[in-house]
Amino acid sequence: MKKPLGIVINVSAAYIVWRVALWIIESVAPAFWPLYQRFLGPSYWANLDGVYYLTIARGGYGPYQQAFFPLYPLLIRWITVLTGINDISVSLIISHISFYLGILLFYALAEDYNKSTARWGLLLFLVFPTSFFFSAIYTESLFLFLSALCLFSSRKKWWLLAGISGGLASGTRMFGIFLFPAILCEYFSQKLRNRSILSFASLLLIPVGLCSYMAYLYFSIGDPFAFFHVQPAFGAERSGNTLIFLPQVIWRYMKIFTSVSPFSLTYAISVFEFAVLSGGLWVLWWGYKHHVRMLYLIYSLAILIIPTLTGTLSSLPRYVLSAFPLFFMFGSMHNMWIKILAFLIFMVGFILSATAFLRGYFIA
C-alpha cells in the first residue's frame, strides 16, 4: 500500500468515528445540561462566536465585531452567493471539509516522526475536550487546514505555497502571523543552496493577510489594531489597551481558585484554562528537551503565550487547537500510561464540553 493511501485510510476512519461520536453527543446533550439561551445561535453549531461570523458574512462588520478576522465570513458570503445554498450549511461545509484536509496534513506531518506518533497524536487531538469546535461555525477548521498546509509546504521546501497558505491563515486568525517567525526559522535552517531571493520573497506573503486586514480597519474605522482594542467588549476581563504579563494572569487565577465556589461552572472552566496552559508549557518543555523541530516550538509557544497578554486564559483551551504540533510531541512520548490516562481524561472532557456548548454554554 502506498503511503499516501495509507494516510487517507487511517485519517478517514478516525474522522468518521469522531463525527459519529458528535452526532451521538448532539442527541444526548439535553440529558446533560438545561438549555441556556443567552448564547444560542440559529443552529446549535453556530452558538456564541458562530453568530458573529454569520452576521459578518450577511452584512459586514458591526460595532465591536472587528475581533473576528475576515477570510472565513468572506468565504461563507461568496460561496452562498455562487451556490444559492443557505449560509449556515455553507459554513458547516467549509468547516468539515477544512477539518478533514487539516487532519490529513496533521497526520502527514506527524509521520515525520513515526507511525505511532502520528496515530497517538491524531487520537489525542480528536478527543481533546474542545475538538468539537472543528465541527462548529468557527474558524478553527479553516485555520487548521491553512496553517498545517503552510507547515507542510515548508517541510517540503514549497516556499511559494507556504507563503500563500500562511498569508491566508493570517487573514483567518491573528495566530497566522506566528507562522512567519516559525517558517523563517525553518527556511534559514536549510542549506544555502535551497534558498533564493524568490523563495524568501514568497515567505513575505505570510503577513499579507494580517496587514491587509489592518489596512481595511484603518481606512474603515481609523484603527488598524481594532481587533485587539475591542477585546474588552467580549468580557472575561480582557484588556484591549494594555499588555498584562503572565505572572499577573497566574496571580489572578490563584485568586479565582480561592474565591469562587468549586462547584460552579466558572470554577471548572478556570481550572480547565489553567490546566491547558500548564500542560501545554510542560509538553513544550518536553519537546525542547527532546529536540523537536524549532518551527513547531516557536509556533506553539506563541499561541500559548500571546493570548495571555490580554490578562486572561479565557478561550485558551480552544486556542491550543491551533498549536497542533503540541499533539505531535505528546504522541511521541514513550510512556504509554501517560497517553492512555490523557486519552481517558480528554474523552470525558470532550463529552462534557461538547454537550455544554450545544446547550448554549460558554466553554472556550
N, C-alpha and C positions, 0 to 999 in steps of 0.2 A: 504494500500500500504506500502510495506516495505521501510524503509528509504533509503537504497542504490539505489533501483529502482527509488524512487522519485528524488534523486540527479542526476541520469543518465538522466532522462527525462528532468528535468529543464536545465541541462547543455547542453544536446544535442540540445534542442530547441534554446538556446541562441547562441550556436556555429553555427548552420545552418543560423540563421538570420545574424550573424556577417560575415560569409563567403559570403553569397549572397550580402550583402552590399559592400563587397570588389570587387566582380565581377562587380557590377554596377559602382563603383568608377573607376575601371580599364577602363571601356568602355567610361567613360565621362572625364577621365583625360586630353586628348588632348584639351578639351574645356577650361580648367583652365590654363594650362601652355604651353609655347612653349617648344619644345624638347631641352634638354641641354645634349649634347653628351659626355661631359668630363668624367662623372662618370657612364655611361651606362655599363651594363654587357651583357652577352649573352642572358639573359632573363630580363624583367623588374623587376622581383622579385630577381634578382641577382645583382642589382646595388651596387656601392660603395664597402662595405666590402664583399659582396657576391662574387665579382670577386676574392678576395684573398682566400676565403675558397675553391672555386673550383680549383684555381691554386695549392694550397697546396695539395688538395686531388688528383690532377692529377700527380704532380711531386715533392712533398715535399716542404720544406721551401726554399724560395729565400731570397735575401737581404731585410732586414727590415720587413720581414713577421712574425718574432717571436712574434709580439704583439698579434697574433691570436693563441689561445690555441688549442691543437691537437685533442681532442676527436671527435668533430663534423666532421672535414675533414677526420679523420680516419674511422669513420662510413660510410661516403659517399664512400670512396675508397673501403672498404671491401664489402659493400652491392652491389656496382656497379659491382665488380668482381664476386661476388657469383650469382647475378641475371642476369647480362647482360643488365640491364636497364640503360639508359643513366644517367650520374651523376647529371644533372640538375633535372630530375624527381625524382631521389633518394633523393636529397637534400630537395626538397619540400615535399616529402612524410614524411621524418623524421621530418621536421618542423611541418607539420599539425598533425601528429599522436601525437607527443610530446606535442603540444599545447592542444589538446583535453584531453589527460591524465592529463596534468598540471592543467587545469581548473576544472577537476573533483576533484582533490586533493585540489585545491583552495577553492572550494565550501564546501567540507567536513570540511576543517579547519575553514572556516568562520562560519559554522553552530555550532561550539563550543559556539558561542555567541547566535545566534538565526537565524531563517529563514530570517527575514527581513534584518539582517546584511549580510547574505550570498547573497541574491538576489541583494541588492543595491551594495554591494562590487563587485560582478561579473559584474553587469551592468556598473558601473563606470570604471572598469578595461577594459572591452571590447571596450568602446567608448573613452578611453583615447587617446589623439592625436597621440601617437606613437605605439599604439597596433597593427597597420598593420605590424610591424616588425615580429610579430609571424607568419606571412604568407610568410615571405621572407627567402632567403638563408642566414640566420644569426643564431647565437647561442641562441637567446632569447627563443625560444620554448623548445629546449632541456634542457637548463639551468632551465627554469621554472619547467619542469617536475621533474628533478633530485633534485632541491632544495626543491620543495614542498613535494616530497616523503621523503626527509630527515627530514623535519619539522614534517610531518605527522607521520612518524615512531617514532620520539622522543616522540610525544604526546601519542602514543600507547605503548611506552616503548619497541619497537622493535629495540634494540640498534644496533644489527648487521646490519640490513637493513639500519638504519640511517647512520652507518659508511660507508657502501658500496656506497649508493647513494650520500652521501656527498663527498666521495673520487672521484666519477665520476664527480660530479659537479665542484670540484676544478681542474679537468683536462679539463673542458669545458670552464670555465671563472675564472679569478682571484677572482671574488666575492665569489666563492665556499669556499674559506678559511675562510670567515666571518661566515660561518655556524659553525665553530669549537667552538669559544667562546660562540655563542648563544646556541648550543646544550649542551655544558658543563654546562652552567648556568641552563638549564632545568634539566640536569642529577643530579646536586647537590641539586636542589630544591626538588627532590624526597625523599621519606622516605628511611632510611638506608637499610631496608630490600629489596628494589628494586634495590640495587646496588650490583655489584660483580666485581671481577678482570676481568672476561671475558667481561662483559658489558662495563667496562671502556676501556679495550683494543680495543673493537670494534670501539669506538669513535676515536681512534688514526688512524683509516683508513681515516678520513676526509682529513687530509693534504697530503695524499699519492699522489693524483692526481697532485697537485701543485709541490710537492717535486720531483716526477718522471719527470715532465716537466723541472724543474730546473736542474736536473741531466742530462737530454738529452741536454739541452742548454750548460751546462758546457763541456760535452765531445764532442759536435759537433762544437761549436764556442768559447768555453772558457769563456762564460759569462752567469752564471746562472740567472742573472737578465735582460737578453736581452729584455724580454717582457716589461720592464719599460724603459730601455735605448733607445729603438728605437722609443719611442713616438714622439719625435720632427719631425720625418720623415713624420708624418701624419698631419702636420700643426696645426692650431688653437693655435699656440704659446704654445704648450705643452712643459713642461720641462721633460727631461729624465735623469737628473743627480742630480738635487737639489729639495728639497721639498719646495713648496710655500704654505704658510698658508692662511686660508680662508679670514682674513681681507685684505690681499693683493689682493686676487682674487676679492673680492667685490669692492675694490677701482678701479681695472681695469675695471669692468663693469660700474661703475659710469662714468668713462672717455668715455667708448663706448657710453653711453646714451647721453652724451653731445657733442660728436664729429662726430657721424655717422648720416647720413640722416635718419630721422624716417620713410621715405617711402621706404627704402631699405630692401631687404630680410635679410641682415646681422643684421640690427637693430631688425627686427621681431624675428629672431632666438635667438638673445641675450636676448630680453625681455622674450621669452619663457623659455630659460635656467634659467634665474634668478627667474622667477615665479615658476618654478618647485622646485628649491632649497628652496625658501621662503615657498611655500605651503607645501612641504614635511616636513620641520622642524616644521611648525605650527601643522600639523597633528601628528607628533611625540610628540610634547609637550602636545597636547590634550590627546594622548594615555597614556602618562606618568601620567598625572593628573587623568585619569580615570582607572588607574591600569591595563593597557593592559599587557599581559604576557611579562616578561623581555626578553625572547629569541627573540620575534618579534621586540622589541625596539632596542636591541643591533644589530641585523642583519640589520635592515632597516637603522639605523643611520650610520653604517659602509659604506653601499652602497652609501648613500648621501654624506658623508664627504670625504672618502678616495680618490675618483677620483679628488676632487678639489685640492689635493696636487700636481697635475701636473701643476697647475696655471691657469686652465680654467674650465668653466662649460660645455664646449663642450661635446655633447653626453649625458649629464645628463638626458634630457627628455626620452632617451631610457634606460639608466641605471636604472631609477627609476622603470621600469617594473620588474626588479629583486627584488626590495624591495616591493613585492606584499602584505605583511602584512599591509602596509600603507592603502591599499584599504579596508581591514577589518575595520580598525579604522575609515576611512571616512564613510563607510557604516553603522557603528554603531552609528553615530551621530544622535541625536534626532531631530535636526532642519531640517525638510523636505524641506524647501525652499532653504537652502544651498545646499542640494543634488540635487534638481531639477535644480538650477542655474548652478551647476557644470556639470551636465549631458548635458545641452544645450551648454555650453562653450566647453566642451570636444568634443561634436559631431561635432561642426563647425570646431574645430581644427583638428579632425580626418579626415574629408573630405579634408581640405586644405593640411594637411601634407601628407596624402597618395597619393593624386594626384601629389603633387610636387615630392615625392620620385619616383613614377612610371615614371616621365618625366625626371629623372636624376639629381634632385637637392638634395644637402645635407640638411638633416633636423636634424639628431641627430646621 
